[in-house]
């Protein structure tokens, strides 16, 4: 995640770890600043909001439904008939309530609180890139990319050993559903899949050339994630977990860094219909950190994205998501959510994570990934929870908590940044792409495997990692989180830490 009150699994401010499952942009000797919360819409704004109307899948939008939407003051943006999700704009504050009374509507709700268009870009700080001296100072062994010695995360999952056998297949594509990908970066360009890339921010695909790229003022998050997955082995910069597979960019974040439901639905459907093998989702869907199904608006958002993610999986796509960066126990009886709605006026609310869901993280079928640091234990910020976490992977941590072995110097994750540079980031946002990369290696090894089989092989090949007990990450004598479960499956590490070598040998 990237911003404290938004979630590309927003930036994590280590050591407190409140941020993007998205990531925190961490560069040498620098921390990321938090993005501001967008102001709440007022009556004076009188602008349209975006809605999803969920109907029976597979039958198209009937003339009667089109008339009902128009009569309620709505304008259809796009209709995803195969999953029964209609994206609508309306300035009628009673639009969703009215639509919920229409025969054939299964749920309907606003996707945001802030009016359209989205709020202006929020400054989240510019990461400090690696200096030319730092780049020149890296000492790579034969066959390594120049910055690979700084990537402690690759040997942590045996990716270095896996690369001796295969780099992955160019017939496999991983789509980064995120803030946009700079496909001109030298670590990404050789493996970029333009045909599978798109801008979905409005909820409707925009295939204009370069529409998937972030602007100079937008987050580098998606570019970093793409490089972690499929940074090319080309003698430049870093190496990805699966440096031989293709990577696509599906841009779903507004300029202010919000990931709204209509964009995420578009992203999953696009991936499904463009033969994407794996999606990486290092964010939560705004504006609600947790979407409660007893609230009609939030229920509609859960319904819409569940339909879209399940559709993608039925078409053969493995969906991988970051667990979040708040050190929450997602299997707890209750959690206090202080940040929702993050595009309005947030307030503390106590929720039950078994009824109120972080989406897509807690959706059925999604591979949920917790983060580990350089010592292989749960990152200080990573969410956890028995039955919620499926696997764990390197996401980085503060060096004072988990220090890597030399020659690596940072406990964070090194990756590409827009404009041909490199920098460090941390978060479950960085863990998820490691798992997505391993899933891509499995698909490369087993090209005819279904999504279900790829997931099964991912779990079966994970290295069982027992609970860290007691978990006192800052060594102050106080337990910071409690892990439940066995060595083979527990709340910190799920089925275990992903293993790239097993992915290419089993």
N, C-alpha and C positions, 0 to 999 in steps of 0.2 A: 504494500500500500504506500501512497506517497504523501498525503497531507494529513495532518492530525485530525481534521474533521471531514476528510474526504477519503475515498478509498480506492486507489489504484492499489491495493494493499499498501496504503500510503507510506510516505516516508516514515521511517522509524527513527525516533530521536533516542538513540542509545545513550544511557542504559535504560531509560524509562520505558522505551519500546512502545510508545503510543503511535501507531501509524499504519500506512498502507500495507496490506498483505502485500500490498503493493510494496514498494520498497522505499527505503529511505535513501536519498542520494548521499552517499558518504564518499568523500574524497580524502586524500591524504591530509591529516591534521585538520579536517573540517567536519562540521555537522550540518545537517540540512535544516533550514528554517521551515516553520509550519506555514501552510497556506491559510489565508483568512477564510472565514465562513461567508458564503454569499448572503447578501441581505434578503430578508423575507419580503415576499411580494406584498404590495399594498393595493388597496382598492384603486388608488390613483393610477397604478400601472395598467390596470384593465387590459392586460395582454392575455393571449391564449396560453392555456396549459396543454400539456400532452397527456393523453390517456391511452390505456389499452382496454379493449372490449373483447372478451373471450367468449367464443361461441363454439358450437359443435364443429370439430375438425372435418375437413375433407369435402365440404359441400359448397364452398364459395360464399361470397357475401350476397345474400339474397336481396332482391329489390325491396322486400319488406324491411330488412335490416338496414339497408342504405337509407330508406325513407325515415326510419326511426332515429337513426344517427343525425340526419339532417334536421329533423323536427326538433331534436334536442339541442340543436345549435352546434353540431359537430361537422368537421370536414375530414374525410378519410385521407390519410397520408399514404398508407399502403395496407394491403390485407394479405396476411400469410395464411392462405386458405388451408394448406395442408395440416397446419396445427391449430387453426381456428383462432388466430390472434389478429385483431384489427387495431392499427395505430391511428389515433384520431387527435386532431387539435380542436379545442373549443374554448371560447371565452365565457361560456355559461358555467357559473360556479356550481350549479346543480346538475351538470351533465352526467357525472358518474351515477349519482343517485337516481336520476331519471332512467338511465339505461339499465340499471339493475332491475327495473320493473318490467322491462320489455321481454316478452316471451322469446325464448331461445338464447338469451344472454345468460351465461353461466357465472360470469363475474366481470366487474368493470371497476377501474380505479385510476386516479391521477398518478402519473409517474414522477411528479415533482411538485415542489411548492413554489419555486421561483418561476416567474413568467418567462415565456418565450420572447425573444431569443435568449440563449443562455447568458449568464453573467460574463463580464469581461475577464480577460486572463488575470489570474492571480499569481503574483510573484512568489515562487517557492524557493528562490535562491538558486544561484548558479553553482553547480558542483565544481570543485577545484580539480582540474584534470591532472593526469600524470605529466610532470614536466619532461622536457627533452632529456634532462640528465637522468631522471628516474627510468625513462624508457631505455636509454643507452646503458644504464647500470645493470640491467637484467642480464643474467648469464644463462643462456639456454644451452641445453645439451643437443647433440646431433639429432635431427628429426623433430625437435620442438619448435613451436613458434616463439618469437622473442620474449614475450611476456608470460609464457606458460609457467616458468619457475615461481611466479608470484601467485599462481592459482592453486593454492593448497586444497581447494575443493575438488579438483579432478582426481587426485589419488585417494581422497577421502571416500570416493564411491567407485574406485578402481577404473575410472574412465581412461586413465593413462594406459593401463594394461589392455583394456578393451580396444583401444586404438591400434594396438599392435596386430590385432586380428581383423578389424574392419572399422571404417569411419562412419558406417551407415550407408543406406542406399539413397541415391538421388530420386528414386521413385516414391519416397516417403516425404510427405509435407507436414510440417507443424505450423499451425497458425497462431500467431500471438495476438489475442484479443486484448487490446491495450490502448495506450495513448498515441500510438502511431510508431512506425518503424522507418528509420533512415536507411533506405536500401542503397544509398550511395556510399555508405561506410565500407572501407576496404575489407573488413572482416565479415560483412554481411552480403555485399554485392555478388560474390561468386555463387552463393546458394539461394539467392532470392527468387521466389516464385511470384511473378507479377500477376499471372492469371488467377491466382487464389487470393489476391490482395484487394482491399476495398476500403472505402470510408463509409461507416454505418452510423455516424453520429446522429443524423436526423431520424434514424429508424428505417430509412430507405437507402438501398445501396447506391453509392456514388463511385463509379468506376473511372472517373477522370484520371489521367496519368498523374501519378504522384499524390493522389488524394489521401493515400494511407500514411503519408509522411507527417511528422510533427512540425509545426512552425518553430522558428528560432525561440519564441517565447514560451513554448509548451514543454511539458515534462520529457526528460530523456528516458523515462522509465521503460517504454516499449522497446526502444533500441537496445538498451542494456539487456533486457530479457531475451530478445532475439539472438543476441550474440552469445549469451550463456548456452542457449540451446544448440545453435548451429553455426557459431563462428568458424569460418573456414580454416583448414590447415593449409596455409598458403605462404608461410614465411613472414606474415605481418601480424603484429599484435597478439591477441589471445586465441585460445582454442576452445571451441564449444564442446559440450558433452557428446554431441552427435555431429561432428564437423563435415560429414558427407551427405546429410539429408538436406532437403529444401526447407526454407522458412518463409512464411507469408505474414503480411501485416494486415490486421483487421482493426481499423481505428474506430473506437467506440467512445472515447472520452471527449467531452467538450473542451473548449479552450481553457475553461476554468478548472478542468480536471474531474468533472463529474461523469459517472458512468450510469446513465439512466436506462430504464428497462427497455424502451423501444430500441435503443442502440444495441443492447446486449442480445435481445431477441434476433435482431437483424444479423448480428455476428454469428450466432450459432446456426441460423438457417443458411447463411452464406457458406459457412464451413461445410455443412451437411451436403449442400448442393454443388460444391466444387471439389468433392472427393478429398477433403482434408483428413489426414489420418489421426492427428492429435491436435487439440487446442490447449493453449495455456491461458489461464485466467487468474491473474495476480491482482485482484481488485474485489471490492464488494459493490453490489448494485445500490447506488444512491437513490433517494436520500436517507433511507433507513438502514442502519447497521444490521438490525434484526427486523424482519418482516413478520408481523403477528397475524396469523390466519383468522383470528377473531375480529380483525379490523377489515372491513370490506375493501378499502383501497389497497392495503398491503397484501391481502389475500389475492387480489387480481394480479399483482406483480409476481408473487410466488407462482401462481398458475401459469402465467405467460412464459416465464423463463424456464419453468419445469418442462413445459411442452416443447420449447425450443431445444433445450439441452437433450431431452430424451429423443427428439427427432434426429438430432445429430448422431447420437449413439446408435440409433436404429440403422442409420446410413453408414455405420462403420467407424465413427469418430470416437476416440477416447478423449474425454474432457478432464483436464487436470486443473486443480484450483488451490490457491494458497489459503492457509488456515487462518491468517490474521495475526496481528502484532500487539495485542493488548494483554497477553498473559492470562487470557480468560480460560476457564475450564468450561468447554462447550457441552459437557455432560453434567454440569452442576444443576442444582434445583432452581437456582435463580442467578441472574446477572444484572447488574445495574448498568444500563446503557445511557451515558451522559451526552452523546453526540448527535442524537437523532431528533428531528430531521436536520441534516447538515446543510440544507439549502434554505432553511427557515430559521425558526427560533428553537434550538434544542433545549431539552430539559431532562433531568434524571428520570428514568423510568425503569422499573424493575420488571424484567421479562423472564420467561421460562424458555431456555434455548431448545426445549423439546417441542415447543409450539410456536416459537418465534425464530425465524431462520435467517442466518447470514447466507445470502444467495449471490453466486452459485455454490459457495463453499459447502453448504449443508444439504444440497439437493441430492436426491437418490441417483446413484450411478456415477456421480462425480468422484474422482480420485482426490482426496483431501490431504494436503501435504503440510507437515509441521517442519520447522527449521531447526537445524543444528549448527553449532559453532565449530571452531577449529579443533576442539578437543573431543568432538563427537557427541556432546550432550546437548539437550534442548537449549536453544537460544533463550536468552533472558526474556525476550519479548514474545516468544512464540505462543500462540494459543495451543490448547491441547484438549484432550477429552476422550475417554474410553468409548469406543464404538463410533467416534467421529473421525479421528485421525486414521488414515489408511497407511501412509508411509511417511518417513522423514527423509530430509535431504539437506545438504549444506545451504544455509541462508545467511551465515555470518553472525558475529556477535562482537561486542566491545572487546578490544584486545586485552583489557585488564581482567576480563572474565575468562576468555579462551584465547590463548596466544598460539599462533601457528608456529610450526617448526621452520627454521631458516631453509631456503632463502626468502620465503614469504615473510613480509613484514607487517601486513595488516590482517586483522581477523575478519575483515569484510570481503565481499565478493567483487573481483575485478571483471569489468566488462566494457564493451564499447559505448561511447556516447556520440550523439549526433555531431556531425562536422569532422569526423575522422579522428576523434580523440578517444581516450580511455579513462575510466575512473572507477572508484569503489562505491558500492551500494550494499545495503543489508536489509533483511526482512524476509518474511515468508514469501514475499514476492520473488526473492532470489532462490528460495528452496523449490518452489513449484516448477520453474523451468528445468532444474536438474532432473526432477522426476519425469517431466515431459520429454526431455532428451533421452532418458533411459527407455521410456515407452517407445520412442521413435527407433531406438536400436533394436528393441524386441520386434517391432513391426518390420524392420529391415531383415532380421533373421528369419522371421515367420511371415512372409508377405501375404499369405492368404488367411492369416488369423483374424477372427472377428474382434470387435472391440472388447467383448466379454473375455475372450481368451487372452488378449494382450494384458488386460487388467489382472487376470488370474496369474499370468506369468510374472508380472511386475511384483505382485504380492508374494508369490512363492519364491521368487529370487531375491527378495529383500533379506538383508542380514539381520537376524533377530537381535534386537537391542533391548536389554533389560531396563527396567525402571531405574532412574537415578534417584536413589533414596538414602539419605535425605537429599532433597534438591535445595541447596543453599548457594545459589549462584554467586552472590556477593560476599560469601564467607563472613557474614555478620552474626552467625549463630541462630538466625531465624529462617525457618523453612519458607521458600518463596513459591512453591507449587507442590501439589501432591499427585503422584503418579499412581494410577490404579491399573491392575491387570497383571499378566504374566510376562515372561521373557518373550514368548512368541507373539503376543499381541497385547499392547497396553496403550494408555492414554497419551504418553509422550511421543512414542515412535510408531504406533500402529503395528503393522506386520514387521516393521524393521526399517533399516536404512537402505535406500535403493542401491543396487549393485549393477554397475554397467557391464562388468566382465561376465557375470552370469547371463546378462541380457543377450550377449553375442555368442555364448557357448552352450546354452541349453535349448 
